[in-house]
Amino acid sequence: MDDVKVIIDQIPIRYDWASHIMLLGIVQGLFLTLVIFLRAKRTSAIHLFGWVILIQCIVFADVYLCYTGLMKYVIHLNDSTEFLVLLIAPSLYFFLFTLLERQAFTLKRHWPHLLLPVLYFISQTNYYTSPEAVKLNAYLGAYHHNLGFVDVHEDLNYSYHFIKDRFRWLVMASFTFYFILTTRLVYHASKKGLVSPKNIKVDRYKFSRHTIIVFLILGLALFIVFSNFDDDGGDHYLGVLETLTTFITSFFILSESRFFEKSWISDKYETMATDSLQFESIEAFMDSSQYYADQEASLKNVAEKLDANANMVSKLINSNTGMNFNDYINQKRILLSKERLLDDDFSHLTVEAIGQTVGFNSKSAFYNAFKKHVGQSPSAYVKEKKTSKRF
């Protein structure tokens, strides 16, 4: 123990531009996580995004402690977050999957994605339970070769090194695999032809594309750092990059904040009666009554039927779907029209007439909306479906 204390005392404390930037990113990330957890529903994609940021903050807090030398005060925690590094890529994928597919992440369905970090954690059990001297040597080997190492007299099992020595390759494999999955996910989402209203600066599809770019940049940065540093000495560059992405993310979130809207403090939008209104109530009303198929359907009428404020209804639809009211009901109309176009019970009607039955008051409005949401005209859609049935 005396040798351990002597070497720990020799570990220098380092503060420079990289450490300051990393600390700034960690603090900002934790603050952003706190805001998300306080404001977002637990079942929402945004809440899952909070976990993505929190995981990264914990990982880079470890990097910060190692880089500055402050790890010497908590040496028993050295390398304790490695399994979380293997969670970064899948957690980003879970977030985008929930965001784009509107399906909740569940352990029952998605547990295979957690196998790698869990198995890695299990493989390192011997290391986690090793004495402080072992963890100090691991830290010295990564950051301070010149200080030497301490003697470890106990008969320890070092079999965990077989996996630990391949940790970097596991990280690269994880990022590559989930970059492919995420790109495929966003590509399929873009093919659906859903477009968010123009007043939204950064919709979920744009945000997803931006995330893929960040994914790619981070993957390239990992490759460059791993190729040029044999130990963990280059991890601070990744920490600086993480700070940059955290502040860019914060900018996008703030740019869509209601704080910048002219109407948010206007008396005409204030209401106490609609605080309890949930988006699920709007969905249930729309689907059960098929009110969207009424040609006279309007935001005002929906709000009246729900005994709610029109602005509140609009906000709930916008925040949960990324669409304004008109796009929201048109999407439902198009889904219903796709069914009726192929339904024999409606075969006696023209395409224009079917458009009228689902709520469109003109042929052009129906064709434009159908092409926007499906990517082709109603006639082309019917022809394609009938052709595929023959084969």
VMD Tcl script that draws the C-alpha trace (Angstrom):
set ca {
  {0.00 0.00 0.00}
  {2.95 2.34 0.65}
  {4.13 1.86 -2.95}
  {0.64 2.64 -4.19}
  {0.51 5.88 -2.19}
  {3.99 6.95 -3.32}
  {3.17 6.57 -7.02}
  {-0.30 8.11 -6.66}
  {1.31 11.17 -5.10}
  {3.59 11.47 -8.15}
  {0.72 11.56 -10.66}
  {0.55 15.18 -11.89}
  {-2.65 17.18 -12.14}
  {-3.11 18.67 -15.59}
  {-5.43 21.53 -16.55}
  {-5.29 22.89 -20.08}
  {-7.57 23.89 -22.95}
  {-8.65 20.29 -23.59}
  {-9.60 19.65 -19.97}
  {-11.57 22.91 -19.75}
  {-13.49 22.14 -22.95}
  {-14.25 18.58 -21.79}
  {-15.52 19.82 -18.43}
  {-17.70 22.39 -20.16}
  {-19.24 19.69 -22.35}
  {-19.88 17.37 -19.39}
  {-21.60 20.10 -17.38}
  {-23.68 21.19 -20.37}
  {-24.62 17.59 -21.12}
  {-25.73 16.94 -17.54}
  {-27.78 20.13 -17.55}
  {-29.41 19.15 -20.85}
  {-30.15 15.69 -19.44}
  {-31.79 17.23 -16.37}
  {-34.03 19.45 -18.51}
  {-35.05 16.51 -20.72}
  {-35.83 14.23 -17.77}
  {-37.92 16.93 -16.11}
  {-39.84 17.90 -19.24}
  {-40.19 14.80 -21.44}
  {-42.54 11.86 -20.92}
  {-40.83 8.64 -19.94}
  {-42.25 6.82 -22.94}
  {-41.14 9.47 -25.44}
  {-38.15 9.39 -27.79}
  {-36.86 12.60 -26.22}
  {-36.66 10.95 -22.80}
  {-34.58 8.19 -24.39}
  {-32.37 10.88 -25.92}
  {-31.75 12.11 -22.37}
  {-30.30 8.69 -21.55}
  {-28.09 8.88 -24.65}
  {-26.62 12.16 -23.41}
  {-26.29 10.93 -19.82}
  {-24.37 7.81 -20.87}
  {-21.96 9.92 -22.90}
  {-21.50 12.37 -20.00}
  {-20.56 9.53 -17.64}
  {-18.11 8.07 -20.15}
  {-16.38 11.38 -20.81}
  {-16.35 12.27 -17.12}
  {-14.15 9.18 -16.81}
  {-11.98 10.46 -19.67}
  {-11.75 13.86 -17.97}
  {-10.61 12.33 -14.67}
  {-7.99 10.23 -16.44}
  {-6.68 13.09 -18.59}
  {-6.38 15.60 -15.75}
  {-4.93 13.08 -13.30}
  {-7.83 13.50 -10.90}
  {-8.45 9.79 -11.32}
  {-5.77 9.22 -8.71}
  {-8.27 10.31 -6.06}
  {-10.79 7.69 -7.19}
  {-8.42 5.11 -8.67}
  {-10.85 2.29 -7.83}
  {-13.14 3.69 -10.54}
  {-10.55 3.45 -13.31}
  {-11.96 1.81 -16.49}
  {-15.30 1.32 -14.74}
  {-17.26 2.92 -17.60}
  {-15.88 0.84 -20.47}
  {-19.08 -1.18 -20.84}
  {-21.01 2.10 -21.14}
  {-18.89 3.01 -24.18}
  {-20.42 -0.04 -25.86}
  {-23.87 1.40 -25.07}
  {-23.34 4.72 -26.88}
  {-23.98 3.44 -30.41}
  {-27.00 1.23 -29.60}
  {-28.56 3.96 -27.43}
  {-28.38 6.39 -30.35}
  {-30.04 3.77 -32.52}
  {-32.79 3.19 -29.90}
  {-33.48 6.93 -29.82}
  {-33.80 7.26 -33.59}
  {-35.86 4.07 -33.82}
  {-38.33 5.41 -31.26}
  {-38.34 8.84 -32.90}
  {-38.95 7.67 -36.46}
  {-40.96 4.49 -35.99}
  {-43.06 5.83 -33.11}
  {-42.52 2.56 -31.28}
  {-41.36 2.43 -27.69}
  {-38.06 0.81 -26.74}
  {-38.65 -2.25 -24.54}
  {-36.19 -4.68 -23.00}
  {-38.44 -7.61 -23.91}
  {-38.17 -6.84 -27.61}
  {-34.76 -5.16 -27.93}
  {-32.64 -7.04 -25.37}
  {-30.27 -8.53 -28.02}
  {-28.87 -5.04 -28.60}
  {-27.68 -4.97 -24.98}
  {-25.82 -8.28 -25.17}
  {-22.40 -6.85 -26.08}
  {-22.14 -4.31 -23.22}
  {-23.62 -6.78 -20.72}
  {-21.29 -9.60 -21.74}
  {-18.31 -7.23 -21.68}
  {-19.27 -6.14 -18.16}
  {-19.46 -9.76 -17.04}
  {-16.10 -10.55 -18.68}
  {-14.45 -7.79 -16.64}
  {-15.79 -8.89 -13.26}
  {-12.32 -10.03 -12.15}
  {-10.93 -6.60 -12.97}
  {-13.70 -4.72 -11.17}
  {-13.09 -6.79 -8.03}
  {-9.29 -6.53 -8.25}
  {-7.32 -4.60 -5.61}
  {-6.51 -0.91 -6.08}
  {-2.95 -1.69 -7.16}
  {-4.18 -3.49 -10.30}
  {-6.34 -0.55 -11.31}
  {-3.51 1.87 -10.61}
  {-1.21 -0.13 -12.90}
  {-3.87 -0.08 -15.61}
  {-4.09 3.71 -15.31}
  {-0.32 4.16 -15.29}
  {0.02 1.96 -18.35}
  {-2.41 4.17 -20.24}
  {-1.30 7.64 -19.13}
  {1.96 7.65 -17.13}
  {4.44 4.97 -18.27}
  {7.33 7.00 -16.87}
  {6.18 6.57 -13.28}
  {6.64 2.81 -13.36}
  {4.27 0.29 -11.81}
  {3.50 -1.09 -8.37}
  {4.06 -4.70 -7.40}
  {1.01 -6.89 -7.13}
  {1.75 -9.76 -4.80}
  {-1.60 -11.48 -4.87}
  {-2.25 -14.45 -7.12}
  {-4.81 -12.82 -9.41}
  {-6.71 -14.03 -12.43}
  {-5.86 -11.84 -15.45}
  {-7.95 -13.76 -17.97}
  {-10.11 -10.66 -18.45}
  {-7.23 -9.15 -20.45}
  {-8.11 -11.35 -23.42}
  {-11.31 -9.30 -23.94}
  {-10.00 -6.04 -22.50}
  {-7.13 -5.94 -25.01}
  {-9.68 -6.09 -27.81}
  {-11.93 -3.40 -26.38}
  {-11.11 -0.86 -29.10}
  {-12.05 -3.28 -31.85}
  {-15.33 -4.00 -30.08}
  {-16.07 -0.26 -29.96}
  {-15.29 0.18 -33.66}
  {-17.40 -2.86 -34.55}
  {-20.29 -1.51 -32.48}
  {-20.16 1.92 -34.12}
  {-19.91 0.43 -37.61}
  {-22.80 -1.95 -37.06}
  {-25.13 0.68 -35.60}
  {-24.11 3.28 -38.16}
  {-25.36 0.88 -40.84}
  {-28.57 0.14 -38.92}
  {-29.22 3.83 -38.28}
  {-28.58 4.82 -41.89}
  {-30.98 2.11 -43.04}
  {-33.58 3.29 -40.53}
  {-33.42 6.92 -41.66}
  {-33.43 5.90 -45.32}
  {-36.64 3.91 -44.91}
  {-38.21 6.78 -42.96}
  {-37.38 9.22 -45.75}
  {-38.99 6.90 -48.31}
  {-42.32 7.21 -46.53}
  {-42.59 10.70 -47.96}
  {-43.74 12.37 -44.74}
  {-42.92 16.07 -44.64}
  {-43.04 18.27 -41.58}
  {-44.50 21.76 -41.70}
  {-42.30 24.56 -42.96}
  {-42.39 26.44 -39.65}
  {-40.32 23.68 -38.02}
  {-36.64 24.50 -38.46}
  {-35.33 21.06 -37.49}
  {-37.89 18.26 -37.82}
  {-37.31 14.66 -36.73}
  {-36.09 13.61 -40.18}
  {-33.55 16.43 -40.45}
  {-32.46 15.79 -36.86}
  {-32.04 12.10 -37.71}
  {-29.92 12.92 -40.75}
  {-27.79 15.24 -38.64}
  {-27.37 12.43 -36.11}
  {-26.08 10.11 -38.85}
  {-23.50 12.75 -39.79}
  {-22.42 12.98 -36.13}
  {-22.32 9.17 -36.04}
  {-20.00 9.13 -39.05}
  {-17.75 11.90 -37.71}
  {-17.46 10.20 -34.32}
  {-16.68 6.87 -35.99}
  {-13.94 8.45 -38.09}
  {-12.57 10.22 -35.02}
  {-12.46 6.90 -33.15}
  {-10.57 5.30 -36.01}
  {-8.04 8.16 -36.19}
  {-7.46 8.24 -32.43}
  {-7.21 4.46 -32.12}
  {-4.77 4.36 -35.06}
  {-2.46 7.01 -33.64}
  {-2.47 6.18 -29.93}
  {-1.63 2.79 -28.50}
  {-3.09 3.70 -25.11}
  {-5.87 6.04 -23.94}
  {-3.74 9.14 -24.42}
  {-5.85 10.41 -27.34}
  {-9.25 10.03 -25.69}
  {-9.33 13.72 -24.78}
  {-9.70 14.57 -28.47}
  {-12.89 12.52 -28.46}
  {-13.94 14.42 -25.34}
  {-13.49 17.73 -27.13}
  {-15.52 16.44 -30.06}
  {-18.25 15.32 -27.67}
  {-18.41 18.83 -26.19}
  {-18.87 20.26 -29.66}
  {-21.74 17.88 -30.48}
  {-23.37 18.57 -27.09}
  {-23.47 22.31 -27.75}
  {-24.68 21.81 -31.32}
  {-27.48 19.62 -29.95}
  {-28.31 22.27 -27.36}
  {-28.51 24.86 -30.13}
  {-30.98 22.78 -32.13}
  {-33.13 22.19 -29.05}
  {-33.11 25.88 -28.12}
  {-33.86 26.93 -31.70}
  {-37.15 25.01 -31.49}
  {-37.98 26.30 -28.01}
  {-41.39 27.88 -27.44}
  {-39.57 30.71 -25.69}
  {-38.81 32.29 -29.06}
  {-42.41 32.27 -30.25}
  {-44.23 35.57 -30.23}
  {-47.41 33.92 -29.02}
  {-46.19 32.07 -25.95}
  {-47.04 34.84 -23.47}
  {-50.13 36.09 -25.30}
  {-53.31 36.06 -23.22}
  {-55.39 34.61 -26.01}
  {-53.48 31.35 -25.74}
  {-53.64 31.02 -21.98}
  {-55.85 28.27 -20.65}
  {-56.21 26.29 -17.47}
  {-58.81 23.86 -18.76}
  {-56.51 22.09 -21.23}
  {-53.58 21.27 -18.99}
  {-54.78 17.69 -18.67}
  {-55.32 17.14 -22.40}
  {-53.10 14.41 -23.83}
  {-52.22 13.63 -27.44}
  {-53.64 10.13 -26.91}
  {-57.07 11.74 -26.36}
  {-56.83 13.51 -29.71}
  {-55.77 10.27 -31.43}
  {-58.56 8.29 -29.78}
  {-61.17 10.85 -30.84}
  {-59.89 10.99 -34.43}
  {-59.67 7.24 -34.88}
  {-62.94 6.31 -33.18}
  {-65.06 8.97 -34.90}
  {-63.09 9.25 -38.17}
  {-63.74 12.96 -37.82}
  {-60.83 13.66 -40.18}
  {-62.98 12.27 -43.02}
  {-65.38 15.18 -42.58}
  {-64.74 17.83 -45.26}
  {-65.57 20.49 -42.68}
  {-62.97 19.23 -40.21}
  {-60.99 22.07 -38.67}
  {-58.70 22.70 -35.74}
  {-61.31 24.90 -34.11}
  {-64.01 22.22 -34.38}
  {-61.74 19.51 -33.00}
  {-60.85 21.72 -30.03}
  {-64.54 22.38 -29.36}
  {-65.40 18.68 -29.47}
  {-62.58 17.95 -27.02}
  {-63.53 20.94 -24.88}
  {-59.99 22.19 -25.27}
  {-58.03 25.19 -26.44}
  {-57.22 25.19 -30.19}
  {-53.63 26.27 -29.63}
  {-53.11 23.46 -27.12}
  {-54.46 20.88 -29.59}
  {-52.17 22.26 -32.30}
  {-49.14 22.15 -29.99}
  {-49.81 18.56 -28.94}
  {-50.18 17.40 -32.54}
  {-47.05 19.27 -33.57}
  {-44.86 18.02 -30.71}
  {-45.97 14.40 -31.03}
  {-46.04 14.02 -34.80}
  {-43.85 16.82 -36.18}
  {-46.81 17.88 -38.36}
  {-49.27 20.75 -38.31}
  {-53.00 20.07 -38.02}
  {-53.68 19.98 -41.77}
  {-50.84 17.55 -42.48}
  {-51.94 15.46 -39.51}
  {-55.52 14.93 -40.70}
  {-54.43 14.62 -44.33}
  {-52.12 11.79 -43.37}
  {-55.05 9.98 -41.75}
  {-57.22 10.70 -44.78}
  {-54.59 9.23 -47.08}
  {-54.28 6.07 -44.96}
  {-58.05 5.60 -45.18}
  {-58.09 6.35 -48.91}
  {-55.41 3.71 -49.54}
  {-57.70 1.14 -47.97}
  {-60.75 2.26 -49.94}
  {-58.93 2.44 -53.26}
  {-58.31 -1.31 -52.97}
  {-61.61 -2.19 -51.28}
  {-64.15 -3.90 -53.57}
  {-66.96 -2.18 -51.66}
  {-65.74 1.14 -53.08}
  {-64.89 -0.12 -56.57}
  {-67.98 1.63 -58.02}
  {-66.55 5.03 -57.06}
  {-64.07 7.09 -59.04}
  {-60.73 8.04 -57.55}
  {-62.01 11.58 -57.07}
  {-65.15 10.31 -55.30}
  {-63.08 8.20 -52.92}
  {-61.05 11.31 -52.13}
  {-64.28 13.07 -51.20}
  {-65.36 10.20 -48.92}
  {-62.19 10.61 -46.85}
  {-62.53 14.38 -46.47}
  {-60.98 16.07 -49.52}
  {-63.22 18.66 -51.18}
  {-61.44 18.69 -54.55}
  {-59.62 16.35 -56.89}
  {-56.45 18.47 -56.87}
  {-56.31 18.59 -53.06}
  {-56.62 14.80 -52.89}
  {-53.99 14.15 -55.59}
  {-51.51 16.63 -54.08}
  {-51.88 15.23 -50.57}
  {-51.69 11.62 -51.79}
  {-48.52 12.27 -53.75}
  {-46.98 14.12 -50.79}
  {-47.61 11.31 -48.29}
  {-47.29 8.26 -50.55}
  {-44.89 9.48 -53.22}
  {-47.13 8.62 -56.18}
  {-50.59 9.39 -57.55}
  {-53.67 7.40 -56.41}
  {-53.98 5.77 -59.84}
  {-50.33 4.72 -59.87}
  {-50.72 3.34 -56.35}
  {-53.73 1.21 -57.31}
  {-52.01 -0.05 -60.45}
  {-48.88 -1.01 -58.51}
  {-50.86 -2.90 -55.86}
  {-52.98 -4.76 -58.38}
  {-49.90 -5.70 -60.39}
  {-48.10 -7.05 -57.32}
  {-51.15 -9.20 -56.45}
  {-51.00 -10.94 -59.82}
  {-47.47 -12.11 -59.11}
}
mol new
graphics top color blue
foreach p $ca { graphics top sphere $p radius 0.5 }
foreach p [lrange $ca 0 end-1] q [lrange $ca 1 end] { graphics top cylinder $p $q radius 0.2 }
display resetview
